[in-house]
Amino acid sequence: MRGRWFLVLFAAVVVGVFTVTVPTFREFFDLGVYRGAVQHWLLTGEDLYAFRYQESVYGFTYPPFAALVLSPLALTSWPVAVAVSLIVNVFCVILLLRWFLPPALRRISWLSALAFLAVLLFEPARDTFSFGQVNLVLLVLVTAGLRYPCWAGVGIGLAAAIKLTPAVFVGYLLLTRQYRSAAIAVGTAAGATVLAALIAPQASRVFWTEALWDTGRVGKLEYVSNQSLRGVVARLDVSSVWWLVAVLIVVVCWVWWLRGNGAANPAVAVALTVGMRSSAATFTSGRPWRLRWPWSRRT
């Protein structure tokens, strides 16, 4: 038994060294954007969406409700914000493994620890940690909303209010005839959005009328980390008509399969929804960066 835990310790050292030394370590860039934008907004009262991090093109791109959720980070020091981000993401990975690892594997603690370390080696999870992203938190919310009847729709609604893209799971609920959960998801997202509008009316107006439609705020379409169909078309330098055709094919296949088989095969249905959302990236996000693919690991 001692030898097995030495193996876990050695694997932890390898993963840790690899994570902080490879060229793709992101130095918590996105966390810096979140914290900087919200801090700028709260302390100066200026436009949340006018902030640019370190004189780059990158600023806050999420709805105002996300800014309210992230506002505690603006009141902490940078080391504390980084620590909170790491702890929250670690907790999310542990929770997801508890939900999805086979029971026999969960009972073997050293194998569970190795599974945790293996997750950290995947680029989507590694980037989520090193960027300081929120994708694992959203994944936990959506999974809770699909896994537990008492959370039915609530988790999806909260996730969509924070980052819009999880709203595609409302389509999943509708196509698999989970109408009550879909209504709860829509109601939760709408309630959170209205709450944000009451607390921050100016930021809400700017987001929904201006910032949401400004695609230049999140980088270039052709950037290699843009793993959507639109990114592929942009790198091929062909007409955007091909992107529309590809999206139409993906969405039609997704709707067709879910309507016929989704209710009987929920795991496959969720996997296809994740794939459709990440590859097509139709309306709520034109750029599913590699760091957003922890969603694919859920399946």
C-alpha positions, -999 to 999 in steps of 0.1 A, spaced: 0 0 0 28 24 8 43 18 -26 11 28 -43 9 61 -24 45 68 -33 34 63 -69 6 89 -63 31 113 -48 56 109 -77 27 114 -102 17 146 -83 52 160 -85 54 152 -122 20 168 -129 29 199 -109 63 204 -125 48 198 -160 19 222 -154 41 252 -142 70 247 -167 54 239 -200 50 269 -224 13 267 -221 12 278 -185 -12 309 -187 -3 327 -155 -40 330 -146 -46 355 -174 -84 351 -175 -86 354 -137 -67 387 -141 -92 399 -166 -122 390 -143 -106 405 -112 -93 436 -130 -126 443 -147 -147 439 -117 -123 458 -95 -123 487 -120 -161 486 -122 -167 485 -84 -140 510 -73 -143 536 -101 -179 532 -111 -169 533 -147 -181 510 -175 -175 473 -167 -171 465 -204 -147 494 -212 -119 478 -191 -90 462 -210 -65 440 -192 -28 450 -195 -35 471 -226 -47 441 -246 -80 437 -265 -93 415 -237 -119 427 -213 -149 413 -194 -171 394 -218 -197 377 -195 -231 390 -184 -234 414 -154 -246 385 -132 -212 369 -136 -196 402 -125 -217 401 -93 -208 365 -86 -171 373 -91 -171 405 -72 -156 390 -40 -124 385 -60 -121 423 -65 -119 427 -27 -89 403 -23 -53 405 -30 -40 388 -62 -24 358 -43 -57 352 -25 -77 353 -58 -53 328 -73 -56 305 -43 -94 307 -44 -95 299 -81 -72 269 -76 -92 256 -46 -125 260 -63 -113 242 -94 -98 214 -74 -131 209 -55 -149 209 -89 -127 181 -103 -131 160 -71 -169 164 -72 -171 155 -109 -149 124 -103 -171 114 -74 -201 117 -97 -187 99 -127 -161 74 -116 -174 38 -112 -182 30 -76 -156 2 -75 -129 27 -85 -141 54 -61 -136 30 -32 -99 26 -40 -85 59 -27 -51 57 -44 -67 50 -78 -91 79 -73 -61 101 -66 -44 90 -98 -76 96 -117 -76 132 -103 -40 137 -115 -48 123 -149 -76 148 -154 -51 176 -147 -29 164 -175 -56 170 -201 -51 203 -219 -87 216 -213 -84 210 -176 -48 222 -174 -58 254 -192 -88 259 -170 -65 259 -140 -37 279 -155 -60 306 -170 -81 307 -138 -112 300 -158 -147 292 -146 -156 263 -169 -153 236 -142 -177 256 -120 -202 258 -148 -198 221 -156 -206 213 -119 -237 235 -121 -250 219 -153 -242 184 -141 -260 190 -109 -290 203 -128 -291 171 -149 -282 146 -122 -304 156 -92 -342 161 -95 -341 188 -68 -317 208 -89 -335 201 -122 -330 231 -145 -316 253 -117 -280 246 -123 -283 251 -161 -301 284 -155 -275 297 -132 -247 286 -155 -264 302 -185 -268 335 -165 -231 335 -158 -218 325 -193 -246 322 -218 -232 291 -236 -247 265 -212 -281 277 -224 -278 251 -252 -287 226 -225 -322 241 -224 -325 228 -260 -314 194 -247 -341 195 -221 -368 205 -246 -358 179 -272 -357 151 -245 -392 163 -233 -380 175 -199 -403 205 -202 -406 213 -165 -368 213 -161 -365 235 -192 -390 260 -178 -371 261 -145 -338 266 -163 -352 295 -183 -369 310 -152 -337 307 -132 -316 324 -159 -342 351 -164 -344 357 -127 -306 360 -123 -305 383 -153 -332 406 -139 -315 407 -105 -283 418 -122 -302 444 -142 -317 458 -110 -284 460 -92 -263 471 -122 -287 486 -148 -259 505 -167 -237 474 -171 -267 453 -182 -277 479 -208 -241 479 -222 -238 442 -223 -271 433 -239 -270 461 -265 -233 465 -272 -207 442 -257 -225 409 -265 -224 417 -302 -188 429 -303 -170 397 -314 -136 415 -315 -135 416 -277 -125 379 -274 -97 376 -299 -93 366 -336 -115 340 -352 -85 323 -368 -65 318 -336 -56 281 -333 -72 277 -299 -106 285 -315 -117 249 -320 -152 257 -334 -163 251 -370 -162 288 -375 -125 288 -364 -117 260 -389 -134 280 -417 -116 311 -407 -82 293 -408 -91 279 -443 -98 314 -454 -130 305 -473 -164 320 -474 -183 321 -441 -212 305 -460 -193 272 -454 -195 278 -417 -233 284 -419 -237 251 -439 -216 232 -414 -235 246 -384 -268 238 -400 -257 202 -406 -245 198 -370 -277 213 -355 -301 193 -377 -283 161 -369 -284 170 -332 -321 178 -332 -329 147 -353 -311 123 -330 -323 138 -297 -359 138 -308 -358 101 -316 -333 87 -291 -324 113 -265 -348 103 -237 -337 66 -240 -300 74 -241 -294 104 -218 -256 99 -215 -252 99 -253 -277 128 -256 -256 149 -232 -224 140 -250 -239 151 -284 -251 183 -268 -217 190 -255 -202 183 -290 -227 204 -308 -222 233 -284 -184 231 -286 -180 225 -324 -208 246 -338 -207 275 -313 -236 291 -331 -251 322 -315 -239 326 -279 -202 320 -286 -182 321 -318 -150 308 -301 -150 276 -280 -113 278 -270 -94 247 -260 -98 255 -223 -136 252 -227 -133 215 -236 -135 202 -201 -172 199 -211 -161 170 -234 -144 153 -205 -176 151 -186 -189 125 -211 
